[in-house]
Amino acid sequence: MEKHVIVAGSLHHDLVVNAERFPVADEYVLGHSPRTIPGGKGTNQALASARCGATTWLTGCVGDDEAGRNIAAHLSEAGVNVSLLQSAVDAATGSSVAIVNGFGDFGAVVMAGANAAFDASNVKLPPESGLLLLQNELSEAANITLARKARDAAVDVVVNGCPFREPDPELLSLAGTLILGLHEAEAMVGHAFSNARMALDAAQSLSERVPRIVVLLSAGGMVHAEPGGRPEYHPTRETKPQSMHGVLDFFVGAFASQIVGGSEFDAAAHYAQSAALLFMTTPVERRDLIRATQIRARLGEDDR
């Protein structure tokens, strides 16, 4: 029986603006190319999983407003099952404002809105569930509730520890894989990585808390570790991303799609890295067109 990816996460109405650089305190910086897009880590990761070919469900909470209806429609049109979505009548759909600078780096301010009203106790995992994907734009209590349900149903749990908060030991004990960005990995080990060796050492240390660790580094490099093996570092040739906004989410969703499809951990991580590299170098207006065939072509190029 085909196994499905269940994403539990945030849904946001995003405003994204480009600027040559980030403003400092009390400074105005001219921006350009504003766009509004469906976002939030739950939305982004579910879309990535579905576009990589996995049957994907998303549970979370939107407001009873136009933004919420638009996000749900966008997800449904992309092939994501939204029947587990909740709606809050007393809160607006979550939102965020992101700035992308001239180097492709981004920063964002997130307003939880209806995401804070999500009730994990009311979620029933579908019988076809093969993997539960969680991230930190939902509360830790909600994540633990869902991870317990996954454990009881023998469903694999992948946690994307972003944005950073010190994880509850119980959640880590329920997770099979922890995926982090550079900043989150540095926060978890308590120091910055000035070279690849430090990132490898961090992955080794973190694997004592969760069996499988993946860290997506700046510009698309990656380290990963799993039981019984040595941590591995995979650099990237990329130097000029179009935008890093959403790259980690695409990586996470791509990884989940491969694990639920039966890939081994190492192969899923390599696929996810190629997916992230393709995403970050694709113009933002064409990212919705990325599919598994393009990622596999890119994977072949990266392996040469």
C-alpha positions as CSV (number, residue, x, y, z in Angstrom):
1,M,0.0,0.0,0.0
2,E,1.3,3.4,-0.9
3,K,2.3,5.4,2.1
4,H,1.5,9.1,2.5
5,V,3.3,12.2,3.9
6,I,1.3,14.0,6.6
7,V,2.6,17.6,7.1
8,A,1.5,19.4,10.3
9,G,2.5,23.0,10.1
10,S,1.8,26.7,9.6
11,L,0.0,28.4,6.8
12,H,0.8,32.1,6.1
13,H,-0.2,34.8,3.6
14,D,3.3,36.1,2.7
15,L,4.4,39.5,1.5
16,V,7.9,39.2,-0.1
17,V,9.9,42.3,-1.0
18,N,13.4,42.6,-2.6
19,A,15.9,45.2,-1.5
20,E,19.6,45.6,-2.2
21,R,20.3,45.2,1.5
22,F,18.6,44.8,4.8
23,P,17.8,48.0,6.7
24,V,19.5,48.8,10.0
25,A,17.7,50.3,13.0
26,D,15.7,53.5,12.1
27,E,16.6,53.2,8.4
28,Y,14.5,53.2,5.3
29,V,15.6,51.1,2.4
30,L,13.9,51.2,-1.0
31,G,12.4,47.9,-2.1
32,H,11.1,46.5,-5.3
33,S,9.3,43.5,-6.9
34,P,6.7,43.0,-4.1
35,R,4.6,39.8,-4.3
36,T,2.1,38.0,-2.2
37,I,2.3,34.2,-2.1
38,P,0.9,31.3,0.0
39,G,3.5,30.5,2.6
40,G,4.3,29.2,6.0
41,K,6.5,26.1,6.6
42,G,3.5,23.8,6.5
43,T,2.3,25.1,3.2
44,N,5.8,25.2,1.7
45,Q,6.8,21.7,2.8
46,A,3.5,20.1,1.7
47,L,3.8,21.7,-1.7
48,A,7.4,20.5,-2.1
49,S,6.4,16.9,-1.1
50,A,3.5,16.8,-3.5
51,R,5.6,18.3,-6.4
52,C,8.1,15.5,-5.8
53,G,5.4,13.0,-6.3
54,A,4.3,11.9,-2.8
55,T,0.7,11.7,-1.8
56,T,0.6,14.6,0.7
57,W,-1.8,15.8,3.4
58,L,-1.6,19.1,5.3
59,T,-3.1,19.8,8.7
60,G,-2.9,23.2,10.3
61,C,-5.2,26.1,10.9
62,V,-6.3,29.1,8.8
63,G,-8.7,31.9,9.5
64,D,-12.2,32.0,8.1
65,D,-11.1,34.7,5.7
66,E,-10.1,35.2,2.1
67,A,-6.5,34.6,2.7
68,G,-7.2,31.2,4.3
69,R,-9.5,30.2,1.5
70,N,-7.0,31.2,-1.1
71,I,-4.2,29.2,0.5
72,A,-6.4,26.1,0.8
73,A,-7.4,26.4,-2.9
74,H,-3.7,26.8,-4.0
75,L,-2.7,23.7,-2.0
76,S,-5.6,21.7,-3.4
77,E,-4.8,22.7,-7.0
78,A,-1.2,21.6,-6.4
79,G,-2.4,18.1,-5.3
80,V,-2.2,18.5,-1.5
81,N,-5.1,16.9,0.4
82,V,-6.5,19.7,2.7
83,S,-9.3,17.8,4.3
84,L,-7.5,17.9,7.7
85,L,-7.2,21.7,7.7
86,Q,-8.9,23.5,10.6
87,S,-10.5,27.0,10.4
88,A,-10.6,29.5,13.3
89,V,-13.4,32.0,13.1
90,D,-11.9,34.4,15.7
91,A,-8.4,34.8,14.2
92,A,-7.0,36.0,10.9
93,T,-4.9,33.6,8.8
94,G,-1.2,33.8,9.7
95,S,1.0,36.1,7.7
96,S,4.7,37.1,7.3
97,V,6.8,39.8,5.7
98,A,10.1,38.7,4.1
99,I,12.9,40.8,2.7
100,V,15.3,39.2,0.2
101,N,18.6,41.1,-0.3
102,G,20.8,41.4,-3.3
103,F,22.8,38.2,-2.4
104,G,19.6,36.2,-2.2
105,D,19.6,36.0,1.6
106,F,16.4,36.7,3.4
107,G,14.9,37.6,6.8
108,A,11.2,37.5,7.8
109,V,8.8,38.6,10.5
110,V,6.1,36.0,11.2
111,M,2.6,36.7,12.7
112,A,1.1,33.4,13.8
113,G,-2.6,34.4,13.6
114,A,-4.9,31.4,13.3
115,N,-1.9,29.0,13.5
116,A,-2.0,29.5,17.2
117,A,-5.5,28.1,17.3
118,F,-4.5,24.7,15.8
119,D,-5.9,21.9,17.9
120,A,-3.6,18.8,17.5
121,S,-5.9,16.7,19.7
122,N,-8.5,16.7,17.0
123,V,-6.2,15.4,14.2
124,K,-6.7,11.8,13.2
125,L,-3.8,10.4,11.1
126,P,-5.0,8.8,8.0
127,P,-4.5,5.0,7.8
128,E,-2.1,5.4,4.9
129,S,0.2,7.6,6.8
130,G,3.9,6.7,6.4
131,L,5.6,9.8,7.6
132,L,4.7,12.8,9.8
133,L,6.5,16.0,9.1
134,L,6.6,18.6,11.9
135,Q,8.3,22.0,12.3
136,N,8.5,24.8,14.8
137,E,5.9,27.2,13.6
138,L,3.4,25.1,15.5
139,S,3.6,24.9,19.3
140,E,5.9,22.3,21.0
141,A,2.8,20.9,22.7
142,A,1.0,20.4,19.4
143,N,4.1,18.7,17.9
144,I,4.4,16.3,20.8
145,T,0.7,15.4,20.7
146,L,1.0,14.6,17.0
147,A,4.3,12.7,17.4
148,R,2.8,10.5,20.1
149,K,-0.1,9.7,17.7
150,A,2.5,8.8,15.0
151,R,4.4,6.6,17.5
152,D,1.3,4.7,18.4
153,A,0.5,4.2,14.7
154,A,4.1,3.2,13.8
155,V,4.5,6.2,11.6
156,D,8.0,7.7,11.1
157,V,8.5,11.3,12.5
158,V,10.7,13.9,10.8
159,V,11.1,17.2,12.7
160,N,12.3,20.4,11.0
161,G,13.7,22.4,14.0
162,C,13.1,25.7,12.4
163,P,12.6,28.5,13.6
164,F,14.9,27.6,16.5
165,R,13.7,26.8,19.9
166,E,15.3,24.5,22.4
167,P,13.5,21.2,21.7
168,D,11.7,19.3,24.3
169,P,13.5,16.0,25.0
170,E,10.3,14.0,24.5
171,L,9.9,15.4,21.0
172,L,13.4,14.4,20.1
173,S,12.9,10.9,21.6
174,L,9.9,10.5,19.2
175,A,11.7,11.8,16.1
176,G,13.5,9.5,13.7
177,T,15.1,12.4,11.8
178,L,15.9,16.0,12.7
179,I,16.5,18.5,9.9
180,L,18.1,21.9,10.6
181,G,19.3,24.9,8.8
182,L,22.7,26.4,9.6
183,H,21.5,28.9,12.2
184,E,19.4,26.3,14.0
185,A,22.2,23.8,14.1
186,E,24.6,26.4,15.5
187,A,22.0,27.3,18.2
188,M,21.5,23.7,19.2
189,V,25.3,23.1,19.7
190,G,26.0,26.5,21.1
191,H,28.6,27.9,18.7
192,A,29.1,29.0,15.1
193,F,30.6,26.8,12.4
194,S,33.6,28.4,10.7
195,N,34.4,25.4,8.6
196,A,33.0,22.1,7.4
197,R,34.8,20.1,10.1
198,M,32.9,21.9,12.8
199,A,29.6,21.2,11.0
200,L,30.5,17.5,10.8
201,D,31.4,17.4,14.5
202,A,28.1,19.1,15.3
203,A,26.2,16.5,13.2
204,Q,28.0,13.7,15.1
205,S,27.0,15.4,18.5
206,L,23.4,15.9,17.5
207,S,23.1,12.3,16.3
208,E,23.4,11.3,20.0
209,R,20.0,13.0,20.6
210,V,18.2,12.0,17.4
211,P,19.2,9.0,15.2
212,R,19.4,10.8,11.9
213,I,20.6,14.4,11.5
214,V,20.6,16.6,8.3
215,V,21.9,20.1,8.3
216,L,21.5,22.3,5.2
217,L,24.4,24.8,5.2
218,S,24.8,28.2,3.5
219,A,24.4,28.2,-0.3
220,G,23.2,24.6,-0.3
221,G,26.0,22.6,1.3
222,M,24.9,19.7,3.5
223,V,26.1,17.5,6.3
224,H,24.2,14.4,7.6
225,A,24.7,11.6,10.0
226,E,23.0,8.3,10.8
227,P,23.5,5.4,13.2
228,G,26.5,3.2,12.4
229,G,28.0,5.6,9.9
230,R,30.4,8.6,9.9
231,P,29.0,12.1,9.3
232,E,29.3,13.2,5.7
233,Y,29.8,16.6,4.1
234,H,28.5,17.4,0.7
235,P,29.6,20.9,-0.6
236,T,27.8,22.8,-3.3
237,R,29.1,24.5,-6.5
238,E,26.5,27.2,-6.3
239,T,27.6,30.8,-5.6
240,K,24.7,33.0,-6.6
241,P,21.2,31.9,-5.5
242,Q,18.2,33.7,-6.9
243,S,16.7,33.7,-3.4
244,M,17.2,31.6,-0.3
245,H,13.6,32.2,0.7
246,G,11.8,28.9,1.1
247,V,14.9,26.8,0.2
248,L,15.1,24.9,3.5
249,D,11.3,24.1,3.3
250,F,11.7,22.7,-0.2
251,F,14.6,20.6,1.0
252,V,12.5,19.2,3.9
253,G,9.5,18.4,1.7
254,A,11.7,16.8,-0.9
255,F,13.4,14.7,1.7
256,A,10.1,13.5,3.2
257,S,8.8,12.5,-0.3
258,Q,11.7,10.2,-0.8
259,I,11.7,8.6,2.6
260,V,8.0,7.8,2.4
261,G,8.7,6.4,-1.1
262,G,11.1,3.9,0.3
263,S,14.5,5.6,-0.3
264,E,17.3,5.0,2.1
265,F,18.3,8.0,4.3
266,D,21.5,8.8,2.4
267,A,19.7,8.8,-1.0
268,A,16.9,10.9,0.3
269,A,19.3,13.5,1.7
270,H,21.2,13.7,-1.7
271,Y,17.9,14.1,-3.5
272,A,16.8,16.8,-1.1
273,Q,20.1,18.7,-1.6
274,S,19.7,18.6,-5.4
275,A,16.1,19.8,-5.0
276,A,17.2,22.7,-2.8
277,L,19.9,23.7,-5.2
278,L,17.5,23.6,-8.1
279,F,15.0,25.7,-6.1
280,M,17.5,28.3,-5.0
281,T,18.8,28.9,-8.6
282,T,15.4,29.0,-10.3
283,P,13.7,32.4,-10.7
284,V,11.0,32.8,-8.1
285,E,8.2,33.1,-10.7
286,R,9.1,29.6,-12.1
287,R,9.5,27.7,-8.8
288,D,6.0,26.3,-8.9
289,L,7.0,24.4,-12.1
290,I,9.7,22.3,-10.4
291,R,9.0,18.6,-10.5
292,A,10.7,15.4,-9.6
293,T,12.0,14.8,-13.2
294,Q,13.9,18.1,-13.1
295,I,15.3,17.3,-9.6
296,R,16.5,13.9,-10.8
297,A,18.2,15.5,-13.8
298,R,19.9,17.9,-11.5
299,L,20.9,15.0,-9.1
300,G,22.7,13.3,-12.0
301,E,24.6,16.5,-12.7
302,D,25.6,17.0,-9.0
303,D,26.9,13.4,-8.9
304,R,29.3,13.9,-11.7
